[in-house]
Amino acid sequence: MSVTGPADVSVYTTNSLGSPTIWFDSGDGLPDARTIAVNTHANWAFDAAGTYTATFEVTATTSGGTPITTGQKTYNFTVRP
C-alpha cells in the first residue's frame, strides 16, 4: 500500500470492546502487508482534511489453491473538515 496526501492514514479494526488493531499506518512507513483469513471489514482514519491517493493490491488463494490478485488499484479520497 502507498498513500499520498496532506497527513497520515490508518486502516484498523476494533474488537468487541472497541480496542483497535492497526493494519496499516502511513505514519510508520509503508508498504505494509497483512494476512487476513476471513472476510473482515475495516475502518479508515485520516489525520487531516484534504485529498488522499491510496494505491494497494489485494491477493488471495482460492479454496482450490490458485493464487489470484486485483493488481494494483488506486483510489482517491476527499476528506472534509
N, CA, C and O atoms as a Maestro MAE file, in Angstrom:
{
 s_m_m2io_version
 :::
 2.0.0
}

f_m_ct {
 s_m_title
 :::
 protein
 m_atom[324] {
  # First column is atom index #
  i_m_mmod_type
  r_m_x_coord
  r_m_y_coord
  r_m_z_coord
  i_m_residue_number
  s_m_chain_name
  s_m_pdb_residue_name
  s_m_pdb_atom_name
  i_m_atomic_number
  :::
  1 25 0.848 -1.171 0.000 1 A "MET " " N  " 7
  2 3 0.000 0.000 0.000 1 A "MET " " CA " 6
  3 2 0.891 1.231 0.000 1 A "MET " " C  " 6
  4 15 1.908 1.267 0.693 1 A "MET " " O  " 8
  5 25 0.517 2.226 -0.765 2 A "SER " " N  " 7
  6 3 1.193 3.521 -0.703 2 A "SER " " CA " 6
  7 2 0.127 4.600 -0.614 2 A "SER " " C  " 6
  8 15 -0.968 4.454 -1.159 2 A "SER " " O  " 8
  9 25 0.455 5.681 0.076 3 A "VAL " " N  " 7
  10 3 -0.505 6.766 0.290 3 A "VAL " " CA " 6
  11 2 0.189 8.097 0.122 3 A "VAL " " C  " 6
  12 15 1.295 8.300 0.622 3 A "VAL " " O  " 8
  13 25 -0.471 9.013 -0.591 4 A "THR " " N  " 7
  14 3 -0.039 10.402 -0.622 4 A "THR " " CA " 6
  15 2 -1.211 11.257 -0.155 4 A "THR " " C  " 6
  16 15 -2.369 10.910 -0.386 4 A "THR " " O  " 8
  17 25 -0.912 12.353 0.488 5 A "GLY " " N  " 7
  18 3 -1.953 13.248 0.985 5 A "GLY " " CA " 6
  19 2 -1.375 14.210 1.988 5 A "GLY " " C  " 6
  20 15 -0.171 14.201 2.244 5 A "GLY " " O  " 8
  21 25 -2.227 15.045 2.561 6 A "PRO " " N  " 7
  22 3 -1.745 16.080 3.470 6 A "PRO " " CA " 6
  23 2 -1.307 15.578 4.847 6 A "PRO " " C  " 6
  24 15 -0.652 16.314 5.587 6 A "PRO " " O  " 8
  25 25 -1.657 14.336 5.204 7 A "ALA " " N  " 7
  26 3 -1.306 13.804 6.533 7 A "ALA " " CA " 6
  27 2 -1.318 12.280 6.457 7 A "ALA " " C  " 6
  28 15 -1.353 11.709 5.367 7 A "ALA " " O  " 8
  29 25 -1.289 11.628 7.608 8 A "ASP " " N  " 7
  30 3 -1.218 10.176 7.670 8 A "ASP " " CA " 6
  31 2 -2.596 9.528 7.548 8 A "ASP " " C  " 6
  32 15 -3.627 10.148 7.811 8 A "ASP " " O  " 8
  33 25 -2.575 8.265 7.142 9 A "VAL " " N  " 7
  34 3 -3.786 7.459 7.008 9 A "VAL " " CA " 6
  35 2 -3.561 6.146 7.745 9 A "VAL " " C  " 6
  36 15 -2.485 5.556 7.663 9 A "VAL " " O  " 8
  37 25 -4.584 5.693 8.466 10 A "SER " " N  " 7
  38 3 -4.536 4.397 9.138 10 A "SER " " CA " 6
  39 2 -5.743 3.575 8.732 10 A "SER " " C  " 6
  40 15 -6.822 4.114 8.486 10 A "SER " " O  " 8
  41 25 -5.554 2.270 8.663 11 A "VAL " " N  " 7
  42 3 -6.641 1.321 8.450 11 A "VAL " " CA " 6
  43 2 -6.617 0.392 9.657 11 A "VAL " " C  " 6
  44 15 -5.562 -0.124 10.024 11 A "VAL " " O  " 8
  45 25 -7.783 0.177 10.279 12 A "TYR " " N  " 7
  46 3 -7.814 -0.592 11.521 12 A "TYR " " CA " 6
  47 2 -9.148 -1.307 11.694 12 A "TYR " " C  " 6
  48 15 -10.138 -0.973 11.043 12 A "TYR " " O  " 8
  49 25 -9.156 -2.290 12.580 13 A "THR " " N  " 7
  50 3 -10.374 -2.951 13.033 13 A "THR " " CA " 6
  51 2 -10.492 -2.723 14.534 13 A "THR " " C  " 6
  52 15 -9.550 -2.262 15.179 13 A "THR " " O  " 8
  53 25 -11.649 -3.048 15.076 14 A "THR " " N  " 7
  54 3 -11.815 -2.990 16.530 14 A "THR " " CA " 6
  55 2 -12.401 -4.311 17.014 14 A "THR " " C  " 6
  56 15 -13.152 -4.976 16.301 14 A "THR " " O  " 8
  57 25 -12.040 -4.676 18.244 15 A "ASN " " N  " 7
  58 3 -12.621 -5.886 18.818 15 A "ASN " " CA " 6
  59 2 -13.966 -5.545 19.460 15 A "ASN " " C  " 6
  60 15 -14.419 -4.405 19.367 15 A "ASN " " O  " 8
  61 25 -14.600 -6.501 20.099 16 A "SER " " N  " 7
  62 3 -15.937 -6.290 20.670 16 A "SER " " CA " 6
  63 2 -15.959 -5.247 21.778 16 A "SER " " C  " 6
  64 15 -17.025 -4.734 22.119 16 A "SER " " O  " 8
  65 25 -14.797 -4.926 22.348 17 A "LEU " " N  " 7
  66 3 -14.724 -3.900 23.390 17 A "LEU " " CA " 6
  67 2 -14.274 -2.546 22.843 17 A "LEU " " C  " 6
  68 15 -14.111 -1.590 23.601 17 A "LEU " " O  " 8
  69 25 -14.073 -2.467 21.517 18 A "GLY " " N  " 7
  70 3 -13.691 -1.208 20.898 18 A "GLY " " CA " 6
  71 2 -12.202 -0.939 20.823 18 A "GLY " " C  " 6
  72 15 -11.798 0.139 20.387 18 A "GLY " " O  " 8
  73 25 -11.369 -1.895 21.239 19 A "SER " " N  " 7
  74 3 -9.919 -1.707 21.165 19 A "SER " " CA " 6
  75 2 -9.449 -1.895 19.728 19 A "SER " " C  " 6
  76 15 -9.792 -2.893 19.093 19 A "SER " " O  " 8
  77 25 -8.659 -0.940 19.202 20 A "PRO " " N  " 7
  78 3 -8.248 -1.035 17.794 20 A "PRO " " CA " 6
  79 2 -7.068 -1.973 17.568 20 A "PRO " " C  " 6
  80 15 -6.209 -2.149 18.432 20 A "PRO " " O  " 8
  81 25 -7.056 -2.565 16.382 21 A "THR " " N  " 7
  82 3 -5.903 -3.289 15.852 21 A "THR " " CA " 6
  83 2 -5.542 -2.600 14.548 21 A "THR " " C  " 6
  84 15 -6.311 -2.645 13.588 21 A "THR " " O  " 8
  85 25 -4.388 -1.967 14.503 22 A "ILE " " N  " 7
  86 3 -3.981 -1.215 13.316 22 A "ILE " " CA " 6
  87 2 -3.405 -2.170 12.284 22 A "ILE " " C  " 6
  88 15 -2.498 -2.948 12.578 22 A "ILE " " O  " 8
  89 25 -3.940 -2.104 11.077 23 A "TRP " " N  " 7
  90 3 -3.454 -2.924 9.971 23 A "TRP " " CA " 6
  91 2 -2.390 -2.182 9.176 23 A "TRP " " C  " 6
  92 15 -1.338 -2.740 8.863 23 A "TRP " " O  " 8
  93 25 -2.663 -0.936 8.854 24 A "PHE " " N  " 7
  94 3 -1.752 -0.114 8.064 24 A "PHE " " CA " 6
  95 2 -1.692 1.266 8.683 24 A "PHE " " C  " 6
  96 15 -2.707 1.777 9.158 24 A "PHE " " O  " 8
  97 25 -0.522 1.875 8.685 25 A "ASP " " N  " 7
  98 3 -0.351 3.232 9.204 25 A "ASP " " CA " 6
  99 2 0.722 3.911 8.364 25 A "ASP " " C  " 6
  100 15 1.898 3.554 8.444 25 A "ASP " " O  " 8
  101 25 0.321 4.886 7.561 26 A "SER " " N  " 7
  102 3 1.296 5.561 6.696 26 A "SER " " CA " 6
  103 2 2.295 6.374 7.510 26 A "SER " " C  " 6
  104 15 3.342 6.759 6.990 26 A "SER " " O  " 8
  105 25 1.990 6.642 8.781 27 A "GLY " " N  " 7
  106 3 2.896 7.396 9.640 27 A "GLY " " CA " 6
  107 2 4.098 6.607 10.115 27 A "GLY " " C  " 6
  108 15 5.088 7.193 10.552 27 A "GLY " " O  " 8
  109 25 4.027 5.272 10.035 28 A "ASP " " N  " 7
  110 3 5.171 4.465 10.485 28 A "ASP " " CA " 6
  111 2 5.877 3.772 9.325 28 A "ASP " " C  " 6
  112 15 6.662 2.846 9.528 28 A "ASP " " O  " 8
  113 25 5.593 4.224 8.126 29 A "GLY " " N  " 7
  114 3 6.266 3.671 6.951 29 A "GLY " " CA " 6
  115 2 5.418 2.659 6.215 29 A "GLY " " C  " 6
  116 15 4.750 1.828 6.830 29 A "GLY " " O  " 8
  117 25 5.447 2.731 4.914 30 A "LEU " " N  " 7
  118 3 4.735 1.799 4.049 30 A "LEU " " CA " 6
  119 2 5.719 1.293 3.016 30 A "LEU " " C  " 6
  120 15 6.733 1.965 2.825 30 A "LEU " " O  " 8
  121 25 5.529 0.204 2.345 31 A "PRO " " N  " 7
  122 3 4.290 -0.576 2.335 31 A "PRO " " CA " 6
  123 2 4.186 -1.523 3.520 31 A "PRO " " C  " 6
  124 15 5.189 -1.899 4.128 31 A "PRO " " O  " 8
  125 25 2.962 -1.898 3.833 32 A "ASP " " N  " 7
  126 3 2.667 -2.892 4.856 32 A "ASP " " CA " 6
  127 2 1.962 -4.057 4.180 32 A "ASP " " C  " 6
  128 15 1.369 -3.895 3.113 32 A "ASP " " O  " 8
  129 25 2.023 -5.202 4.784 33 A "ALA " " N  " 7
  130 3 1.295 -6.372 4.297 33 A "ALA " " CA " 6
  131 2 0.527 -6.962 5.462 33 A "ALA " " C  " 6
  132 15 0.967 -6.885 6.609 33 A "ALA " " O  " 8
  133 25 -0.603 -7.540 5.170 34 A "ARG " " N  " 7
  134 3 -1.449 -8.101 6.222 34 A "ARG " " CA " 6
  135 2 -2.062 -9.389 5.726 34 A "ARG " " C  " 6
  136 15 -2.574 -9.433 4.607 34 A "ARG " " O  " 8
  137 25 -2.026 -10.435 6.525 35 A "THR " " N  " 7
  138 3 -2.676 -11.694 6.188 35 A "THR " " CA " 6
  139 2 -4.002 -11.754 6.926 35 A "THR " " C  " 6
  140 15 -4.044 -11.634 8.151 35 A "THR " " O  " 8
  141 25 -5.077 -11.937 6.186 36 A "ILE " " N  " 7
  142 3 -6.417 -11.983 6.761 36 A "ILE " " CA " 6
  143 2 -7.075 -13.269 6.280 36 A "ILE " " C  " 6
  144 15 -7.175 -13.499 5.075 36 A "ILE " " O  " 8
  145 25 -7.520 -14.100 7.197 37 A "ALA " " N  " 7
  146 3 -8.037 -15.417 6.837 37 A "ALA " " CA " 6
  147 2 -9.552 -15.464 6.643 37 A "ALA " " C  " 6
  148 15 -10.082 -16.482 6.200 37 A "ALA " " O  " 8
  149 25 -10.252 -14.384 6.965 38 A "VAL " " N  " 7
  150 3 -11.715 -14.369 6.842 38 A "VAL " " CA " 6
  151 2 -12.168 -13.024 6.282 38 A "VAL " " C  " 6
  152 15 -11.402 -12.060 6.254 38 A "VAL " " O  " 8
  153 25 -13.418 -12.973 5.839 39 A "ASN " " N  " 7
  154 3 -13.998 -11.711 5.377 39 A "ASN " " CA " 6
  155 2 -14.055 -10.740 6.555 39 A "ASN " " C  " 6
  156 15 -14.668 -11.039 7.580 39 A "ASN " " O  " 8
  157 25 -13.425 -9.595 6.412 40 A "THR " " N  " 7
  158 3 -13.322 -8.635 7.506 40 A "THR " " CA " 6
  159 2 -13.585 -7.230 6.994 40 A "THR " " C  " 6
  160 15 -13.186 -6.892 5.879 40 A "THR " " O  " 8
  161 25 -14.241 -6.424 7.782 41 A "HIS " " N  " 7
  162 3 -14.486 -5.020 7.444 41 A "HIS " " CA " 6
  163 2 -13.556 -4.155 8.285 41 A "HIS " " C  " 6
  164 15 -13.373 -4.397 9.478 41 A "HIS " " O  " 8
  165 25 -12.977 -3.151 7.655 42 A "ALA " " N  " 7
  166 3 -12.008 -2.294 8.342 42 A "ALA " " CA " 6
  167 2 -12.461 -0.846 8.302 42 A "ALA " " C  " 6
  168 15 -13.318 -0.469 7.503 42 A "ALA " " O  " 8
  169 25 -11.875 -0.046 9.172 43 A "ASN " " N  " 7
  170 3 -12.136 1.387 9.258 43 A "ASN " " CA " 6
  171 2 -10.934 2.148 8.699 43 A "ASN " " C  " 6
  172 15 -9.795 1.695 8.816 43 A "ASN " " O  " 8
  173 25 -11.193 3.296 8.097 44 A "TRP " " N  " 7
  174 3 -10.145 4.170 7.580 44 A "TRP " " CA " 6
  175 2 -10.161 5.452 8.401 44 A "TRP " " C  " 6
  176 15 -11.225 6.016 8.656 44 A "TRP " " O  " 8
  177 25 -8.989 5.908 8.813 45 A "ALA " " N  " 7
  178 3 -8.876 7.152 9.583 45 A "ALA " " CA " 6
  179 2 -7.862 8.067 8.893 45 A "ALA " " C  " 6
  180 15 -6.752 7.644 8.571 45 A "ALA " " O  " 8
  181 25 -8.252 9.312 8.672 46 A "PHE " " N  " 7
  182 3 -7.409 10.310 8.019 46 A "PHE " " CA " 6
  183 2 -7.094 11.399 9.033 46 A "PHE " " C  " 6
  184 15 -7.995 11.888 9.714 46 A "PHE " " O  " 8
  185 25 -5.823 11.787 9.143 47 A "ASP " " N  " 7
  186 3 -5.393 12.731 10.174 47 A "ASP " " CA " 6
  187 2 -5.691 14.190 9.870 47 A "ASP " " C  " 6
  188 15 -5.560 15.039 10.751 47 A "ASP " " O  " 8
  189 25 -6.093 14.502 8.630 48 A "ALA " " N  " 7
  190 3 -6.392 15.894 8.279 48 A "ALA " " CA " 6
  191 2 -7.311 15.914 7.070 48 A "ALA " " C  " 6
  192 15 -7.388 14.943 6.317 48 A "ALA " " O  " 8
  193 25 -7.998 17.020 6.896 49 A "ALA " " N  " 7
  194 3 -8.823 17.209 5.708 49 A "ALA " " CA " 6
  195 2 -7.921 17.345 4.486 49 A "ALA " " C  " 6
  196 15 -6.771 17.771 4.598 49 A "ALA " " O  " 8
  197 25 -8.448 16.983 3.326 50 A "GLY " " N  " 7
  198 3 -7.699 17.104 2.082 50 A "GLY " " CA " 6
  199 2 -7.952 15.918 1.181 50 A "GLY " " C  " 6
  200 15 -8.821 15.093 1.461 50 A "GLY " " O  " 8
  201 25 -7.197 15.828 0.097 51 A "THR " " N  " 7
  202 3 -7.332 14.736 -0.860 51 A "THR " " CA " 6
  203 2 -6.175 13.763 -0.705 51 A "THR " " C  " 6
  204 15 -5.012 14.166 -0.679 51 A "THR " " O  " 8
  205 25 -6.498 12.490 -0.602 52 A "TYR " " N  " 7
  206 3 -5.528 11.418 -0.430 52 A "TYR " " CA " 6
  207 2 -5.628 10.464 -1.622 52 A "TYR " " C  " 6
  208 15 -6.708 10.253 -2.174 52 A "TYR " " O  " 8
  209 25 -4.507 9.905 -2.001 53 A "THR " " N  " 7
  210 3 -4.461 8.869 -3.023 53 A "THR " " CA " 6
  211 2 -3.819 7.635 -2.403 53 A "THR " " C  " 6
  212 15 -2.697 7.689 -1.899 53 A "THR " " O  " 8
  213 25 -4.548 6.524 -2.448 54 A "ALA " " N  " 7
  214 3 -4.048 5.265 -1.892 54 A "ALA " " CA " 6
  215 2 -3.978 4.233 -3.011 54 A "ALA " " C  " 6
  216 15 -4.937 4.045 -3.759 54 A "ALA " " O  " 8
  217 25 -2.842 3.575 -3.113 55 A "THR " " N  " 7
  218 3 -2.666 2.502 -4.097 55 A "THR " " CA " 6
  219 2 -2.372 1.217 -3.352 55 A "THR " " C  " 6
  220 15 -1.461 1.160 -2.527 55 A "THR " " O  " 8
  221 25 -3.148 0.185 -3.647 56 A "PHE " " N  " 7
  222 3 -2.894 -1.087 -2.994 56 A "PHE " " CA " 6
  223 2 -3.330 -2.242 -3.882 56 A "PHE " " C  " 6
  224 15 -4.036 -2.063 -4.875 56 A "PHE " " O  " 8
  225 25 -2.890 -3.422 -3.495 57 A "GLU " " N  " 7
  226 3 -3.192 -4.656 -4.214 57 A "GLU " " CA " 6
  227 2 -3.660 -5.692 -3.207 57 A "GLU " " C  " 6
  228 15 -3.095 -5.823 -2.121 57 A "GLU " " O  " 8
  229 25 -4.692 -6.421 -3.579 58 A "VAL " " N  " 7
  230 3 -5.203 -7.490 -2.734 58 A "VAL " " CA " 6
  231 2 -4.925 -8.813 -3.436 58 A "VAL " " C  " 6
  232 15 -5.238 -8.980 -4.615 58 A "VAL " " O  " 8
  233 25 -4.337 -9.747 -2.705 59 A "THR " " N  " 7
  234 3 -4.077 -11.078 -3.240 59 A "THR " " CA " 6
  235 2 -4.762 -12.108 -2.358 59 A "THR " " C  " 6
  236 15 -4.999 -11.874 -1.173 59 A "THR " " O  " 8
  237 25 -5.071 -13.234 -2.946 60 A "ALA " " N  " 7
  238 3 -5.732 -14.307 -2.203 60 A "ALA " " CA " 6
  239 2 -5.390 -15.639 -2.848 60 A "ALA " " C  " 6
  240 15 -4.808 -15.701 -3.931 60 A "ALA " " O  " 8
  241 25 -5.765 -16.688 -2.161 61 A "THR " " N  " 7
  242 3 -5.644 -18.037 -2.699 61 A "THR " " CA " 6
  243 2 -7.025 -18.677 -2.638 61 A "THR " " C  " 6
  244 15 -7.658 -18.693 -1.583 61 A "THR " " O  " 8
  245 25 -7.491 -19.202 -3.760 62 A "THR " " N  " 7
  246 3 -8.794 -19.847 -3.786 62 A "THR " " CA " 6
  247 2 -8.764 -21.133 -2.976 62 A "THR " " C  " 6
  248 15 -7.695 -21.631 -2.622 62 A "THR " " O  " 8
  249 25 -9.941 -21.665 -2.687 63 A "SER " " N  " 7
  250 3 -10.008 -22.929 -1.942 63 A "SER " " CA " 6
  251 2 -9.339 -24.061 -2.710 63 A "SER " " C  " 6
  252 15 -8.951 -25.070 -2.122 63 A "SER " " O  " 8
  253 25 -9.203 -23.894 -4.033 64 A "GLY " " N  " 7
  254 3 -8.510 -24.888 -4.842 64 A "GLY " " CA " 6
  255 2 -7.007 -24.685 -4.914 64 A "GLY " " C  " 6
  256 15 -6.299 -25.457 -5.559 64 A "GLY " " O  " 8
  257 25 -6.513 -23.622 -4.236 65 A "GLY " " N  " 7
  258 3 -5.077 -23.377 -4.186 65 A "GLY " " CA " 6
  259 2 -4.534 -22.455 -5.264 65 A "GLY " " C  " 6
  260 15 -3.319 -22.292 -5.376 65 A "GLY " " O  " 8
  261 25 -5.413 -21.845 -6.066 66 A "THR " " N  " 7
  262 3 -4.976 -20.952 -7.134 66 A "THR " " CA " 6
  263 2 -4.797 -19.533 -6.605 66 A "THR " " C  " 6
  264 15 -5.728 -18.982 -6.018 66 A "THR " " O  " 8
  265 25 -3.620 -18.923 -6.798 67 A "PRO " " N  " 7
  266 3 -3.443 -17.532 -6.371 67 A "PRO " " CA " 6
  267 2 -4.163 -16.581 -7.328 67 A "PRO " " C  " 6
  268 15 -4.148 -16.776 -8.543 67 A "PRO " " O  " 8
  269 25 -4.795 -15.542 -6.757 68 A "ILE " " N  " 7
  270 3 -5.463 -14.509 -7.548 68 A "ILE " " CA " 6
  271 2 -5.084 -13.146 -7.004 68 A "ILE " " C  " 6
  272 15 -4.670 -13.029 -5.850 68 A "ILE " " O  " 8
  273 25 -5.223 -12.108 -7.829 69 A "THR " " N  " 7
  274 3 -4.871 -10.755 -7.402 69 A "THR " " CA " 6
  275 2 -5.752 -9.724 -8.094 69 A "THR " " C  " 6
  276 15 -6.272 -9.958 -9.185 69 A "THR " " O  " 8
  277 25 -5.906 -8.593 -7.446 70 A "THR " " N  " 7
  278 3 -6.626 -7.483 -8.068 70 A "THR " " CA " 6
  279 2 -5.708 -6.687 -8.979 70 A "THR " " C  " 6
  280 15 -6.178 -5.913 -9.812 70 A "THR " " O  " 8
  281 25 -4.377 -6.874 -8.824 71 A "GLY " " N  " 7
  282 3 -3.433 -5.956 -9.445 71 A "GLY " " CA " 6
  283 2 -3.456 -4.672 -8.636 71 A "GLY " " C  " 6
  284 15 -4.311 -4.508 -7.766 71 A "GLY " " O  " 8
  285 25 -2.547 -3.774 -8.901 72 A "GLN " " N  " 7
  286 3 -2.532 -2.521 -8.141 72 A "GLN " " CA " 6
  287 2 -3.706 -1.644 -8.560 72 A "GLN " " C  " 6
  288 15 -3.935 -1.424 -9.750 72 A "GLN " " O  " 8
  289 25 -4.444 -1.147 -7.579 73 A "LYS " " N  " 7
  290 3 -5.592 -0.272 -7.800 73 A "LYS " " CA " 6
  291 2 -5.363 1.019 -7.028 73 A "LYS " " C  " 6
  292 15 -4.840 1.006 -5.914 73 A "LYS " " O  " 8
  293 25 -5.756 2.122 -7.625 74 A "THR " " N  " 7
  294 3 -5.591 3.433 -6.990 74 A "THR " " CA " 6
  295 2 -6.959 4.026 -6.701 74 A "THR " " C  " 6
  296 15 -7.850 4.025 -7.551 74 A "THR " " O  " 8
  297 25 -7.109 4.536 -5.474 75 A "TYR " " N  " 7
  298 3 -8.353 5.156 -5.027 75 A "TYR " " CA " 6
  299 2 -8.051 6.544 -4.497 75 A "TYR " " C  " 6
  300 15 -7.017 6.767 -3.867 75 A "TYR " " O  " 8
  301 25 -8.960 7.479 -4.754 76 A "ASN " " N  " 7
  302 3 -8.837 8.844 -4.244 76 A "ASN " " CA " 6
  303 2 -9.913 9.067 -3.199 76 A "ASN " " C  " 6
  304 15 -11.067 8.688 -3.396 76 A "ASN " " O  " 8
  305 25 -9.536 9.682 -2.091 77 A "PHE " " N  " 7
  306 3 -10.437 10.010 -1.004 77 A "PHE " " CA " 6
  307 2 -10.382 11.509 -0.750 77 A "PHE " " C  " 6
  308 15 -9.296 12.078 -0.644 77 A "PHE " " O  " 8
  309 25 -11.520 12.145 -0.654 78 A "THR " " N  " 7
  310 3 -11.565 13.551 -0.269 78 A "THR " " CA " 6
  311 2 -12.164 13.630 1.125 78 A "THR " " C  " 6
  312 15 -13.305 13.225 1.345 78 A "THR " " O  " 8
  313 25 -11.388 14.151 2.061 79 A "VAL " " N  " 7
  314 3 -11.797 14.257 3.458 79 A "VAL " " CA " 6
  315 2 -12.105 15.722 3.741 79 A "VAL " " C  " 6
  316 15 -11.272 16.600 3.515 79 A "VAL " " O  " 8
  317 25 -13.282 15.964 4.225 80 A "ARG " " N  " 7
  318 3 -13.695 17.347 4.510 80 A "ARG " " CA " 6
  319 2 -13.678 17.590 6.017 80 A "ARG " " C  " 6
  320 15 -13.913 16.682 6.815 80 A "ARG " " O  " 8
  321 25 -13.396 18.832 6.384 81 A "PRO " " N  " 7
  322 3 -13.346 19.138 7.824 81 A "PRO " " CA " 6
  323 2 -14.715 19.014 8.479 81 A "PRO " " C  " 6
  324 15 -14.846 19.237 9.683 81 A "PRO " " O  " 8
  :::
 }
 m_bond[323] {
  # First column is bond index #
  i_m_from
  i_m_to
  i_m_order
  :::
  1 1 2 1
  2 2 3 1
  3 3 4 2
  4 3 5 1
  5 5 6 1
  6 6 7 1
  7 7 8 2
  8 7 9 1
  9 9 10 1
  10 10 11 1
  11 11 12 2
  12 11 13 1
  13 13 14 1
  14 14 15 1
  15 15 16 2
  16 15 17 1
  17 17 18 1
  18 18 19 1
  19 19 20 2
  20 19 21 1
  21 21 22 1
  22 22 23 1
  23 23 24 2
  24 23 25 1
  25 25 26 1
  26 26 27 1
  27 27 28 2
  28 27 29 1
  29 29 30 1
  30 30 31 1
  31 31 32 2
  32 31 33 1
  33 33 34 1
  34 34 35 1
  35 35 36 2
  36 35 37 1
  37 37 38 1
  38 38 39 1
  39 39 40 2
  40 39 41 1
  41 41 42 1
  42 42 43 1
  43 43 44 2
  44 43 45 1
  45 45 46 1
  46 46 47 1
  47 47 48 2
  48 47 49 1
  49 49 50 1
  50 50 51 1
  51 51 52 2
  52 51 53 1
  53 53 54 1
  54 54 55 1
  55 55 56 2
  56 55 57 1
  57 57 58 1
  58 58 59 1
  59 59 60 2
  60 59 61 1
  61 61 62 1
  62 62 63 1
  63 63 64 2
  64 63 65 1
  65 65 66 1
  66 66 67 1
  67 67 68 2
  68 67 69 1
  69 69 70 1
  70 70 71 1
  71 71 72 2
  72 71 73 1
  73 73 74 1
  74 74 75 1
  75 75 76 2
  76 75 77 1
  77 77 78 1
  78 78 79 1
  79 79 80 2
  80 79 81 1
  81 81 82 1
  82 82 83 1
  83 83 84 2
  84 83 85 1
  85 85 86 1
  86 86 87 1
  87 87 88 2
  88 87 89 1
  89 89 90 1
  90 90 91 1
  91 91 92 2
  92 91 93 1
  93 93 94 1
  94 94 95 1
  95 95 96 2
  96 95 97 1
  97 97 98 1
  98 98 99 1
  99 99 100 2
  100 99 101 1
  101 101 102 1
  102 102 103 1
  103 103 104 2
  104 103 105 1
  105 105 106 1
  106 106 107 1
  107 107 108 2
  108 107 109 1
  109 109 110 1
  110 110 111 1
  111 111 112 2
  112 111 113 1
  113 113 114 1
  114 114 115 1
  115 115 116 2
  116 115 117 1
  117 117 118 1
  118 118 119 1
  119 119 120 2
  120 119 121 1
  121 121 122 1
  122 122 123 1
  123 123 124 2
  124 123 125 1
  125 125 126 1
  126 126 127 1
  127 127 128 2
  128 127 129 1
  129 129 130 1
  130 130 131 1
  131 131 132 2
  132 131 133 1
  133 133 134 1
  134 134 135 1
  135 135 136 2
  136 135 137 1
  137 137 138 1
  138 138 139 1
  139 139 140 2
  140 139 141 1
  141 141 142 1
  142 142 143 1
  143 143 144 2
  144 143 145 1
  145 145 146 1
  146 146 147 1
  147 147 148 2
  148 147 149 1
  149 149 150 1
  150 150 151 1
  151 151 152 2
  152 151 153 1
  153 153 154 1
  154 154 155 1
  155 155 156 2
  156 155 157 1
  157 157 158 1
  158 158 159 1
  159 159 160 2
  160 159 161 1
  161 161 162 1
  162 162 163 1
  163 163 164 2
  164 163 165 1
  165 165 166 1
  166 166 167 1
  167 167 168 2
  168 167 169 1
  169 169 170 1
  170 170 171 1
  171 171 172 2
  172 171 173 1
  173 173 174 1
  174 174 175 1
  175 175 176 2
  176 175 177 1
  177 177 178 1
  178 178 179 1
  179 179 180 2
  180 179 181 1
  181 181 182 1
  182 182 183 1
  183 183 184 2
  184 183 185 1
  185 185 186 1
  186 186 187 1
  187 187 188 2
  188 187 189 1
  189 189 190 1
  190 190 191 1
  191 191 192 2
  192 191 193 1
  193 193 194 1
  194 194 195 1
  195 195 196 2
  196 195 197 1
  197 197 198 1
  198 198 199 1
  199 199 200 2
  200 199 201 1
  201 201 202 1
  202 202 203 1
  203 203 204 2
  204 203 205 1
  205 205 206 1
  206 206 207 1
  207 207 208 2
  208 207 209 1
  209 209 210 1
  210 210 211 1
  211 211 212 2
  212 211 213 1
  213 213 214 1
  214 214 215 1
  215 215 216 2
  216 215 217 1
  217 217 218 1
  218 218 219 1
  219 219 220 2
  220 219 221 1
  221 221 222 1
  222 222 223 1
  223 223 224 2
  224 223 225 1
  225 225 226 1
  226 226 227 1
  227 227 228 2
  228 227 229 1
  229 229 230 1
  230 230 231 1
  231 231 232 2
  232 231 233 1
  233 233 234 1
  234 234 235 1
  235 235 236 2
  236 235 237 1
  237 237 238 1
  238 238 239 1
  239 239 240 2
  240 239 241 1
  241 241 242 1
  242 242 243 1
  243 243 244 2
  244 243 245 1
  245 245 246 1
  246 246 247 1
  247 247 248 2
  248 247 249 1
  249 249 250 1
  250 250 251 1
  251 251 252 2
  252 251 253 1
  253 253 254 1
  254 254 255 1
  255 255 256 2
  256 255 257 1
  257 257 258 1
  258 258 259 1
  259 259 260 2
  260 259 261 1
  261 261 262 1
  262 262 263 1
  263 263 264 2
  264 263 265 1
  265 265 266 1
  266 266 267 1
  267 267 268 2
  268 267 269 1
  269 269 270 1
  270 270 271 1
  271 271 272 2
  272 271 273 1
  273 273 274 1
  274 274 275 1
  275 275 276 2
  276 275 277 1
  277 277 278 1
  278 278 279 1
  279 279 280 2
  280 279 281 1
  281 281 282 1
  282 282 283 1
  283 283 284 2
  284 283 285 1
  285 285 286 1
  286 286 287 1
  287 287 288 2
  288 287 289 1
  289 289 290 1
  290 290 291 1
  291 291 292 2
  292 291 293 1
  293 293 294 1
  294 294 295 1
  295 295 296 2
  296 295 297 1
  297 297 298 1
  298 298 299 1
  299 299 300 2
  300 299 301 1
  301 301 302 1
  302 302 303 1
  303 303 304 2
  304 303 305 1
  305 305 306 1
  306 306 307 1
  307 307 308 2
  308 307 309 1
  309 309 310 1
  310 310 311 1
  311 311 312 2
  312 311 313 1
  313 313 314 1
  314 314 315 1
  315 315 316 2
  316 315 317 1
  317 317 318 1
  318 318 319 1
  319 319 320 2
  320 319 321 1
  321 321 322 1
  322 322 323 1
  323 323 324 2
  :::
 }
}
